[in-house]
Amino acid sequence: MPQGYARRMSGLRWGILATGGIATSFTSDLRHAGLDVAAVGSRSAESSARFADRFEIPRAHGSYEALVADPDVDIVYVATPHPLHAENALAAIAHGKHVLVEKAFTQDAAQAAAVRDAARSAGVLAMEAMWTRYLPHMAWVRELVRGGRLGEVRTVTADHTQSLPTDPSHRINALALGGGALLDLGIYPISFAWDLLGAPESLVARGRLGETGADTEVATISTHAGGAIATTLSSSRAAGPNVAHVIGTAARIDIDHVWYTPTTARLTLPDGTVAETWENRVTGRGMQHQALAAERIIADGGRDSDLLPIDETVAIMAALDDIRSQLGVSYPGES
């Protein structure tokens, strides 16, 4: 057996579907956490072989079809562009595999529902790879909020803003690849607000479209149960602070740059006193936490995430559909 990575062979056998940047980050975190990465699949045999060599993966497949059919794979991580997520996840489910699907989970709510229904029929786990929800500092935030430390939560606000390539063929700008700031970046703060406040009772969006018709800036304001308000901002053309705040009547939580990754945070009282701090102790990027959660769910006989149930994933996709409708963004094949 190749040396260099710890092995925790008692867990699930992972298959990595696609070999791009997000797959690289995820697999690196899995390897350093000692998880069993059994196979990788790519549309290119050469790309698959390079990826397998880099991460000491036993089997490299030259197609996605071969990967999902591999009998030595238990769970497939889907890391292709949004428009391919449903197709790839459904193929894996048809072979009896559990799936962890990159966010945005699919291109739209109808596709998300199709994956959910197929997974339920097959008795396998389908889980959105919203890795932020599984990070330790987010568990701390939820504990403070639900334990009443903030009093009545009045406002949640967060941004995810980056300066990304303007090339029309880049995936962030290409409508055929599910481009736009919303599905790539805005999903993070929207899911964050949903996590803490529940489904919105109303949601208004405003934004700006780029040269290709994909959204480059999106701002949302939503109201939630009890009158709480959430605001989010996403941009693919300008990098902002990338911080988040949860503001209550008794205290607030300030999550530092970059809030959706392992970072530091503080519980601050109205007079400015810092009552509690969170120091980051996560190794790597932190994507291993969602994988470990998936393994625990399956080992316990479950087929849904308690932190992000598949029905909530579908509902969030419906909210993203609504936002795109308000902005006038549609993908090829949509009416």
ChimeraX attribute file (.defattr): number of C-alpha atoms within 10 A of each C-alpha:
attribute: neighborCount
match mode: 1-to-1
recipient: residues
	/A:1	6
	/A:2	8
	/A:3	7
	/A:4	10
	/A:5	16
	/A:6	13
	/A:7	17
	/A:8	13
	/A:9	11
	/A:10	8
	/A:11	17
	/A:12	23
	/A:13	18
	/A:14	26
	/A:15	29
	/A:16	30
	/A:17	28
	/A:18	25
	/A:19	23
	/A:20	14
	/A:21	10
	/A:22	15
	/A:23	20
	/A:24	17
	/A:25	16
	/A:26	21
	/A:27	26
	/A:28	20
	/A:29	20
	/A:30	26
	/A:31	20
	/A:32	15
	/A:33	21
	/A:34	16
	/A:35	24
	/A:36	22
	/A:37	27
	/A:38	21
	/A:39	25
	/A:40	34
	/A:41	28
	/A:42	24
	/A:43	15
	/A:44	14
	/A:45	14
	/A:46	13
	/A:47	19
	/A:48	25
	/A:49	19
	/A:50	14
	/A:51	24
	/A:52	22
	/A:53	13
	/A:54	11
	/A:55	18
	/A:56	18
	/A:57	23
	/A:58	14
	/A:59	18
	/A:60	24
	/A:61	23
	/A:62	17
	/A:63	17
	/A:64	20
	/A:65	17
	/A:66	14
	/A:67	25
	/A:68	30
	/A:69	15
	/A:70	19
	/A:71	12
	/A:72	15
	/A:73	24
	/A:74	19
	/A:75	28
	/A:76	27
	/A:77	26
	/A:78	29
	/A:79	24
	/A:80	20
	/A:81	22
	/A:82	24
	/A:83	21
	/A:84	15
	/A:85	23
	/A:86	24
	/A:87	14
	/A:88	23
	/A:89	29
	/A:90	22
	/A:91	18
	/A:92	28
	/A:93	24
	/A:94	17
	/A:95	16
	/A:96	20
	/A:97	27
	/A:98	27
	/A:99	27
	/A:100	24
	/A:101	25
	/A:102	21
	/A:103	24
	/A:104	27
	/A:105	31
	/A:106	28
	/A:107	23
	/A:108	24
	/A:109	20
	/A:110	15
	/A:111	19
	/A:112	26
	/A:113	20
	/A:114	17
	/A:115	28
	/A:116	24
	/A:117	16
	/A:118	16
	/A:119	26
	/A:120	15
	/A:121	11
	/A:122	15
	/A:123	15
	/A:124	22
	/A:125	26
	/A:126	30
	/A:127	27
	/A:128	25
	/A:129	23
	/A:130	24
	/A:131	21
	/A:132	21
	/A:133	21
	/A:134	20
	/A:135	21
	/A:136	17
	/A:137	24
	/A:138	21
	/A:139	14
	/A:140	14
	/A:141	20
	/A:142	14
	/A:143	12
	/A:144	17
	/A:145	22
	/A:146	13
	/A:147	10
	/A:148	14
	/A:149	18
	/A:150	21
	/A:151	16
	/A:152	15
	/A:153	23
	/A:154	18
	/A:155	20
	/A:156	25
	/A:157	20
	/A:158	25
	/A:159	27
	/A:160	28
	/A:161	23
	/A:162	17
	/A:163	11
	/A:164	16
	/A:165	13
	/A:166	16
	/A:167	12
	/A:168	16
	/A:169	14
	/A:170	13
	/A:171	18
	/A:172	25
	/A:173	26
	/A:174	18
	/A:175	21
	/A:176	16
	/A:177	19
	/A:178	25
	/A:179	27
	/A:180	28
	/A:181	28
	/A:182	30
	/A:183	24
	/A:184	20
	/A:185	23
	/A:186	26
	/A:187	22
	/A:188	25
	/A:189	27
	/A:190	28
	/A:191	21
	/A:192	22
	/A:193	23
	/A:194	18
	/A:195	16
	/A:196	17
	/A:197	22
	/A:198	14
	/A:199	19
	/A:200	20
	/A:201	12
	/A:202	10
	/A:203	18
	/A:204	14
	/A:205	19
	/A:206	14
	/A:207	20
	/A:208	15
	/A:209	17
	/A:210	15
	/A:211	12
	/A:212	16
	/A:213	18
	/A:214	26
	/A:215	27
	/A:216	25
	/A:217	22
	/A:218	25
	/A:219	18
	/A:220	19
	/A:221	17
	/A:222	21
	/A:223	19
	/A:224	20
	/A:225	11
	/A:226	11
	/A:227	14
	/A:228	18
	/A:229	20
	/A:230	25
	/A:231	20
	/A:232	23
	/A:233	25
	/A:234	32
	/A:235	26
	/A:236	25
	/A:237	16
	/A:238	13
	/A:239	14
	/A:240	15
	/A:241	14
	/A:242	19
	/A:243	19
	/A:244	23
	/A:245	18
	/A:246	22
	/A:247	23
	/A:248	21
	/A:249	14
	/A:250	14
	/A:251	25
	/A:252	26
	/A:253	24
	/A:254	19
	/A:255	24
	/A:256	18
	/A:257	16
	/A:258	15
	/A:259	24
	/A:260	24
	/A:261	19
	/A:262	24
	/A:263	19
	/A:264	17
	/A:265	24
	/A:266	19
	/A:267	22
	/A:268	19
	/A:269	18
	/A:270	12
	/A:271	7
	/A:272	10
	/A:273	11
	/A:274	14
	/A:275	10
	/A:276	11
	/A:277	14
	/A:278	15
	/A:279	11
	/A:280	13
	/A:281	12
	/A:282	16
	/A:283	12
	/A:284	15
	/A:285	15
	/A:286	23
	/A:287	26
	/A:288	26
	/A:289	20
	/A:290	23
	/A:291	25
	/A:292	16
	/A:293	16
	/A:294	24
	/A:295	19
	/A:296	15
	/A:297	16
	/A:298	18
	/A:299	12
	/A:300	8
	/A:301	11
	/A:302	15
	/A:303	20
	/A:304	20
	/A:305	20
	/A:306	10
	/A:307	13
	/A:308	17
	/A:309	14
	/A:310	24
	/A:311	15
	/A:312	18
	/A:313	23
	/A:314	23
	/A:315	15
	/A:316	23
	/A:317	26
	/A:318	17
	/A:319	19
	/A:320	22
	/A:321	20
	/A:322	17
	/A:323	21
	/A:324	22
	/A:325	12
	/A:326	14
	/A:327	18
	/A:328	14
	/A:329	17
	/A:330	17
	/A:331	18
	/A:332	10
	/A:333	6
	/A:334	7
	/A:335	5
